[in-house]
Amino acid sequence: MSTERQWDIVSGVGITALAVAAARAVEASRPDAVARDTYAARFVEEAHAPLPLATSVAEAAAMDPTGSWPAFATYAGVRTRAFDEHFERAVEAGVTQAVVLASGLDTRAFRLRWPSGAVCYELDQPLVLDFKLNVLRGDGVTPTVPAHRPVAVDLRHDWAAALEAAGFDRTRPTAWLAEGLLPYLPPEAEESLFREIHRLSAPGSLLAVEYYTDLRQALDSAEERTREWARNLEIMIHTDPRPTPGERLGGLGWETRDVPVTEAAREYGRALDVPAHISGNAVFAFARRG
């Protein structure tokens, strides 16, 4: 019998997904929001988290006078917008098979515009997917993607086999997303992830990932207001040196480009007040298999 722990939405990596949903809710409450996830606040309401989580700008300001929570919400909004546009570009290019790895409380299958024939696979822990789908169904929310296929699988196991068993077509170009995933993987698991994505990707496939150029440095230089968060996060993440996604994918024949988060924020007209040790390290990587 496996002794691996299966986390829910208020434990392990699951609670980080809940915190990100709270940040998206804060961003969505702004009149100048760069991304609007109208379902994010409902997840926080239904989860009954063991710690308070703000879901509006007013709540965030009251709970955190230092401004670090509103700043994180801005980061989450910029990241959400950048990866929303990844799928929009994919659709424009005729790529209508999508895979969201470690989807957490992602709702792109329920809020983006998808063309006829599109299919979106969401992979995550069974309890996390169950929570998300139960909240959405309870509110009468239905997918906007014509075919929505949740795949309950632990990414530490053979997720590729589970994906194909759910109907994934490796002859069809795919738009992949790994948002907020790589820090939770040791280097060898990250390498395996990219090799599996490559193996399953037909020419014309697209990939978007978020990574840090030096996560160890980001944690070590955390300011006082974020140091406790950094210590708690370190229990779950890996800071071992590793090649960048561009280096890994370039070696497999993919064309890649990096967009520093600070550049993305400027493009959306938002000041990114996240501490420099984080914003200076965060990068969105986009790749295409020719």
Secondary structure, DSSP 8 states (H G I E B T S, - for coil): --------TTSHHHHHHHHHHHHHHHHHTSTT-S---TTHHHHHHHH--SS----SHHHHHHH-TTSHHHHHHHHHHHHHHHHHHHHHHHHHTT--EEEEET-TT--HHHHS---TT-EEEEEE-HHHHHHHHHHHHHTT---SSSEEEEEE--TTS-HHHHHHHTT--TTS-EEEEE-S-GGGS-HHHHHHHHHHHHHH--TT-EEEEEEES-HHHHHHT--HHHHHHHHHHHTT--------HHHHHHTTTEEEEEEEHHHHHHHTT----S-HHHHTTEEEEEEEE-
